[in-house]
């Protein structure tokens, strides 16, 4: 779980540098897929979880990309989006 949050923080930094939200969400979903398979979960459940993570992460990173970096709304979205790490 901690690794997901650290990866999310790194991906936010990547988003700020690259302004490519779907790159960040794809990397997040790929990471979720790999860790799900390493844990030995059922393949179907891991794929559904990774797909759901991709959709949620895409919305999250797209919103962060559209907002002004460092604004109050940006920080609010960034903090509320940590819930993505729970998927």
C-alpha positions in Angstrom: 0.0 0.0 0.0 2.8 2.4 0.8 4.5 1.7 -2.5 1.3 2.7 -4.3 1.3 6.1 -2.5 5.0 6.6 -3.3 4.4 5.7 -6.9 1.4 8.1 -7.0 3.6 10.9 -5.7 6.3 10.2 -8.3 3.6 10.2 -11.0 2.3 13.6 -9.9 5.9 14.9 -10.3 6.0 13.3 -13.7 2.7 14.9 -14.6 3.9 18.3 -13.6 7.1 17.8 -15.8 5.5 16.2 -18.8 1.8 17.3 -18.8 0.8 13.9 -20.1 -2.0 12.6 -17.8 -2.6 9.4 -19.8 1.0 8.4 -19.6 0.8 8.7 -15.8 -2.4 6.8 -15.6 -1.1 4.1 -17.8 2.0 3.7 -15.7 -0.1 3.6 -12.6 -2.4 0.9 -14.0 0.7 -1.1 -15.2 2.1 -0.9 -11.7 -1.2 -2.1 -10.2 -1.3 -5.0 -12.7 2.3 -6.1 -12.0 1.9 -6.0 -8.2 -1.5 -7.7 -8.4 0.0 -10.6 -10.3 3.0 -10.8 -8.0 0.7 -11.1 -5.0 -0.9 -14.1 -6.8 -4.4 -12.8 -7.1 -6.9 -14.2 -9.7 -6.0 -12.9 -13.1 -9.6 -11.7 -13.8 -9.8 -9.8 -10.6 -6.3 -8.3 -11.1 -7.3 -7.1 -14.6 -10.5 -5.6 -13.4 -8.7 -3.8 -10.6 -6.0 -2.5 -13.0 -8.7 -1.4 -15.5 -10.6 0.4 -12.7 -7.4 2.0 -11.5 -6.6 3.2 -15.0 -10.0 4.9 -15.3 -9.8 6.6 -11.9 -6.2 7.6 -12.4 -7.0 9.0 -15.8 -9.7 11.2 -14.4 -7.4 12.2 -11.5 -4.3 13.1 -13.6 -6.5 14.8 -16.2 -8.0 17.0 -13.5 -4.6 17.8 -12.0 -3.3 18.6 -15.4 -6.1 21.1 -16.1 -5.8 22.9 -12.8 -3.2 25.5 -12.0 -0.3 23.7 -10.2 0.0 24.9 -6.6 -3.5 26.4 -6.4 -5.8 25.6 -3.5 -8.1 23.6 -5.8 -5.1 21.7 -7.2 -4.0 20.7 -3.7 -7.5 19.7 -2.8 -7.8 17.4 -5.8 -4.3 16.1 -5.2 -5.1 15.2 -1.6 -8.6 13.7 -2.3 -7.1 11.7 -5.1 -5.0 9.7 -2.7 -8.0 7.5 -2.5 -7.0 6.1 -5.8 -4.2 4.3 -3.9 -6.9 2.2 -2.3 -8.0 0.6 -5.6 
